[in-house]
Amino acid sequence: MNKRKISLFQKTYKATGSMAAAARAAEVAPDEARRLRAQVLADPAFLADQGEADDLGRAVDALESEAVRRALTGVEVPVFHQGRECGNTVKHSDQLLMFLLRTLKPSRYAVGRDAAPAGPGRVVELEIDLSAGEDPEQGGQPG
């Protein structure tokens, strides 16, 4: 792999926090992308540079906010009838909602070995802005 691809992967990953986006930008296979991500995360300069760490933090915050919005508010998708668009409907992400519930309240929603109550070896802390799922036109209630 050439230095340009490695640099492109690292810059895209640091900016977006998305391994998939970085892999597409650098045109690398998933296995290679995982190896490169491990290199980025192991690089002391990556965490030492507060500006880049802030960028990654903002990217993660944006991804979390979008996940909450898609789970609670949904996204508008077109509806077709006989090959013509005839309207729109809202599609919510049940998978994202279950992921959030399993992470935030594992004692109730987790399955299998993850269902064990959080103990000293299992600490889960998420800082999620749930206001992303609020619709300002409906008085802050989810759409």
C-alpha positions as CSV (number, residue, x, y, z in Angstrom):
1,M,0.0,0.0,0.0
2,N,1.4,3.4,-0.9
3,K,1.9,6.3,1.4
4,R,-0.9,8.4,-0.3
5,K,-3.5,5.8,0.5
6,I,-2.3,5.5,4.1
7,S,-2.3,9.3,4.6
8,L,-5.8,9.6,3.0
9,F,-7.2,6.9,5.2
10,Q,-5.7,8.5,8.3
11,K,-6.9,12.0,7.5
12,T,-10.4,10.8,6.6
13,Y,-10.7,8.6,9.7
14,K,-9.5,11.4,12.0
15,A,-12.0,13.8,10.4
16,T,-15.1,11.5,10.4
17,G,-14.5,8.8,12.9
18,S,-15.8,6.4,10.3
19,M,-13.7,3.4,9.3
20,A,-16.0,2.7,6.3
21,A,-15.7,6.3,5.0
22,A,-12.0,6.3,5.4
23,A,-11.7,2.9,3.6
24,R,-13.8,4.2,0.7
25,A,-11.8,7.4,0.4
26,A,-8.5,5.5,0.4
27,E,-9.9,2.6,-1.7
28,V,-8.7,-0.1,0.7
29,A,-10.2,-3.5,1.6
30,P,-12.0,-3.9,4.9
31,D,-9.2,-6.0,6.4
32,E,-6.6,-3.4,5.5
33,A,-8.9,-0.7,6.8
34,R,-9.1,-2.4,10.2
35,R,-5.3,-2.7,10.3
36,L,-4.9,1.0,9.4
37,R,-7.5,2.1,12.0
38,A,-5.5,0.1,14.7
39,Q,-2.4,2.0,13.7
40,V,-4.2,5.4,13.9
41,L,-5.6,4.6,17.4
42,A,-2.2,3.3,18.6
43,D,-0.4,6.4,17.4
44,P,0.5,8.6,20.5
45,A,0.5,11.7,18.3
46,F,-3.2,11.0,17.4
47,L,-4.4,11.3,21.0
48,A,-1.7,13.9,22.0
49,D,-2.9,16.4,19.4
50,Q,-5.9,18.0,21.1
51,G,-7.2,19.5,17.9
52,E,-7.4,16.1,16.1
53,A,-8.9,14.5,19.2
54,D,-11.5,17.2,19.3
55,D,-12.3,16.6,15.6
56,L,-12.8,12.9,16.3
57,G,-14.9,13.7,19.4
58,R,-17.1,16.0,17.3
59,A,-17.4,13.3,14.6
60,V,-18.5,10.7,17.2
61,D,-21.0,13.2,18.7
62,A,-22.4,13.9,15.3
63,L,-22.8,10.1,14.5
64,E,-24.4,9.6,17.9
65,S,-26.8,12.4,17.3
66,E,-27.7,11.1,13.9
67,A,-28.3,7.6,15.3
68,V,-30.7,9.0,17.9
69,R,-32.5,11.1,15.3
70,R,-33.0,8.2,12.9
71,A,-34.2,6.0,15.8
72,L,-36.7,8.5,17.2
73,T,-37.6,10.8,14.4
74,G,-36.9,8.6,11.4
75,V,-36.1,9.6,7.8
76,E,-38.4,10.5,5.0
77,V,-38.4,8.0,2.1
78,P,-40.4,8.2,-1.1
79,V,-43.3,5.9,-1.9
80,F,-43.8,4.6,-5.4
81,H,-46.9,3.2,-7.1
82,Q,-46.7,1.8,-10.6
83,G,-43.3,3.2,-11.1
84,R,-44.2,6.8,-10.1
85,E,-43.5,8.6,-6.9
86,C,-46.8,9.2,-5.2
87,G,-45.8,10.5,-1.8
88,N,-43.5,10.0,1.2
89,T,-43.5,8.0,4.4
90,V,-41.3,8.2,7.5
91,K,-39.1,5.2,8.2
92,H,-37.7,4.7,11.8
93,S,-34.7,2.6,12.6
94,D,-35.8,-0.1,15.0
95,Q,-32.3,-1.6,15.0
96,L,-30.7,1.7,16.2
97,L,-33.4,2.0,18.9
98,M,-32.7,-1.5,20.2
99,F,-29.0,-0.8,20.1
100,L,-29.5,2.3,22.2
101,L,-31.8,0.5,24.6
102,R,-29.5,-2.4,25.0
103,T,-26.5,-0.1,25.7
104,L,-28.3,2.3,28.1
105,K,-30.4,-0.4,30.0
106,P,-28.7,-3.8,29.6
107,S,-30.4,-5.3,32.6
108,R,-33.8,-5.0,30.8
109,Y,-33.0,-5.2,27.1
110,A,-29.8,-7.2,26.6
111,V,-29.8,-10.8,25.7
112,G,-27.7,-13.8,26.6
113,R,-24.5,-13.1,28.6
114,D,-24.9,-9.4,28.1
115,A,-28.0,-9.5,30.2
116,A,-26.0,-9.7,33.4
117,P,-26.3,-6.6,35.6
118,A,-23.5,-4.1,35.3
119,G,-20.8,-4.9,37.8
120,P,-17.3,-3.7,38.5
121,G,-16.0,-5.2,35.3
122,R,-18.8,-3.7,33.1
123,V,-19.2,0.0,33.0
124,V,-21.3,1.6,30.3
125,E,-21.3,5.4,29.9
126,L,-22.8,7.2,26.9
127,E,-23.1,10.9,26.6
128,I,-26.0,11.1,24.1
129,D,-27.9,14.2,23.3
130,L,-31.4,12.9,23.1
131,S,-32.7,16.3,21.9
132,A,-31.7,15.1,18.4
133,G,-34.9,13.1,18.3
134,E,-37.1,16.1,19.2
135,D,-39.2,17.8,16.6
136,P,-39.3,21.6,17.4
137,E,-42.6,22.0,15.6
138,Q,-44.3,19.5,18.0
139,G,-43.1,21.2,21.2
140,G,-39.9,19.1,21.6
141,Q,-41.7,15.7,21.4
142,P,-40.3,13.0,19.2
143,G,-41.8,12.9,15.7
